[in-house]
Amino acid sequence: MIDFSNYYSDIVLAIGGVFAYVGGRKMKTLDEKKAGSDALNSMQNAYNEFVIDQKERYQEIKEELVYVRKELSDVKNESSTLIQEVKSWKTKHNSLKKQLDKCKEDFKKTL
Protein backbone atom coordinates (compact mmCIF):
# COMPACT_ATOMS: atom_id res chain seq x y z
CA MET A 1 0.00 0.00 0.00
CA ILE A 2 0.94 3.60 -0.49
CA ASP A 3 1.87 5.58 2.55
CA PHE A 4 -0.09 8.85 2.39
CA SER A 5 1.35 10.21 5.62
CA ASN A 6 4.21 11.86 3.74
CA TYR A 7 1.82 13.56 1.37
CA TYR A 8 -0.77 14.52 4.01
CA SER A 9 0.09 18.24 4.06
CA ASP A 10 0.17 18.38 0.24
CA ILE A 11 -3.20 16.66 0.01
CA VAL A 12 -4.74 19.00 2.58
CA LEU A 13 -3.36 22.02 0.74
CA ALA A 14 -4.66 20.72 -2.59
CA ILE A 15 -8.12 20.04 -1.17
CA GLY A 16 -8.08 23.44 0.56
CA GLY A 17 -7.09 25.07 -2.73
CA VAL A 18 -9.96 23.39 -4.56
CA PHE A 19 -12.44 24.52 -1.87
CA ALA A 20 -11.01 28.03 -1.94
CA TYR A 21 -11.30 28.13 -5.74
CA VAL A 22 -14.90 26.87 -5.73
CA GLY A 23 -15.81 29.11 -2.79
CA GLY A 24 -14.18 32.09 -4.48
CA ARG A 25 -16.10 31.47 -7.69
CA LYS A 26 -19.35 31.24 -5.75
CA MET A 27 -18.55 34.46 -3.86
CA LYS A 28 -17.69 36.19 -7.12
CA THR A 29 -20.96 34.99 -8.67
CA LEU A 30 -22.89 36.13 -5.60
CA ASP A 31 -21.15 39.51 -5.64
CA GLU A 32 -21.94 39.92 -9.35
CA LYS A 33 -25.60 39.03 -8.74
CA LYS A 34 -25.76 41.43 -5.81
CA ALA A 35 -24.18 44.21 -7.88
CA GLY A 36 -26.67 43.55 -10.68
CA SER A 37 -29.54 43.54 -8.20
CA ASP A 38 -28.33 46.79 -6.63
CA ALA A 39 -28.06 48.40 -10.06
CA LEU A 40 -31.57 47.23 -10.96
CA ASN A 41 -32.95 48.59 -7.67
CA SER A 42 -31.18 51.88 -8.27
CA MET A 43 -32.62 52.13 -11.79
CA GLN A 44 -36.11 51.25 -10.50
CA ASN A 45 -35.88 53.95 -7.80
CA ALA A 46 -34.73 56.51 -10.35
CA TYR A 47 -37.59 55.54 -12.67
CA ASN A 48 -40.11 55.79 -9.82
CA GLU A 49 -38.86 59.28 -8.95
CA PHE A 50 -39.06 60.25 -12.62
CA VAL A 51 -42.66 59.00 -12.84
CA ILE A 52 -43.66 60.92 -9.71
CA ASP A 53 -42.03 64.09 -11.04
CA GLN A 54 -43.73 63.70 -14.43
CA LYS A 55 -47.12 63.19 -12.76
CA GLU A 56 -46.62 66.40 -10.77
CA ARG A 57 -45.62 68.32 -13.90
CA TYR A 58 -48.58 66.89 -15.80
CA GLN A 59 -50.93 68.00 -13.01
CA GLU A 60 -49.40 71.50 -13.05
CA ILE A 61 -49.80 71.72 -16.82
CA LYS A 62 -53.42 70.55 -16.59
CA GLU A 63 -54.17 73.22 -13.98
CA GLU A 64 -52.45 75.86 -16.08
CA LEU A 65 -54.41 74.75 -19.15
CA VAL A 66 -57.69 75.10 -17.23
CA TYR A 67 -56.62 78.60 -16.13
CA VAL A 68 -55.59 79.59 -19.68
CA ARG A 69 -58.88 78.31 -21.12
CA LYS A 70 -60.85 80.32 -18.55
CA GLU A 71 -58.83 83.43 -19.32
CA LEU A 72 -59.34 82.89 -23.05
CA SER A 73 -63.07 82.55 -22.51
CA ASP A 74 -63.09 85.78 -20.48
CA VAL A 75 -61.11 87.58 -23.19
CA LYS A 76 -63.50 86.32 -25.89
CA ASN A 77 -66.49 87.54 -23.89
CA GLU A 78 -64.90 90.92 -23.27
CA SER A 79 -63.91 91.17 -26.93
CA SER A 80 -67.45 90.38 -28.00
CA THR A 81 -68.78 93.06 -25.66
CA LEU A 82 -66.28 95.58 -27.00
CA ILE A 83 -67.18 94.73 -30.59
CA GLN A 84 -70.84 95.37 -29.81
CA GLU A 85 -69.95 98.69 -28.20
CA VAL A 86 -67.85 99.68 -31.21
CA LYS A 87 -70.73 98.83 -33.55
CA SER A 88 -73.08 100.89 -31.39
CA TRP A 89 -70.70 103.87 -31.41
CA LYS A 90 -70.24 103.54 -35.17
CA THR A 91 -73.97 103.62 -35.67
CA LYS A 92 -74.28 106.69 -33.44
CA HIS A 93 -71.36 108.34 -35.24
CA ASN A 94 -72.89 107.70 -38.65
CA SER A 95 -76.25 108.99 -37.46
CA LEU A 96 -74.67 112.16 -36.05
CA LYS A 97 -72.64 112.62 -39.21
CA LYS A 98 -75.81 112.45 -41.29
CA GLN A 99 -77.48 114.98 -39.00
CA LEU A 100 -74.46 117.27 -39.27
CA ASP A 101 -74.48 117.00 -43.08
CA LYS A 102 -78.20 117.79 -43.10
CA CYS A 103 -77.66 120.78 -40.82
CA LYS A 104 -74.88 122.05 -43.11
CA GLU A 105 -77.16 121.78 -46.13
CA ASP A 106 -79.97 123.56 -44.30
CA PHE A 107 -77.59 126.29 -43.25
CA LYS A 108 -76.33 126.73 -46.82
CA LYS A 109 -79.92 127.01 -48.00
CA THR A 110 -80.62 129.78 -45.51
CA LEU A 111 -77.78 131.90 -46.76
KASULTA-V423575 format. One record per pair of residues at least 24 apart in sequence whose C-alpha atoms are under 6 Angstrom apart, sorted by the first residue. I is the first residue (numbers start at 0). J is the second residue. D is the distance in whole Angstrom. If there is no record, write none. Layout:
# KASULTA-V423575
I:J:D + I:J:D
This chain:
# KASULTA-V423575
none
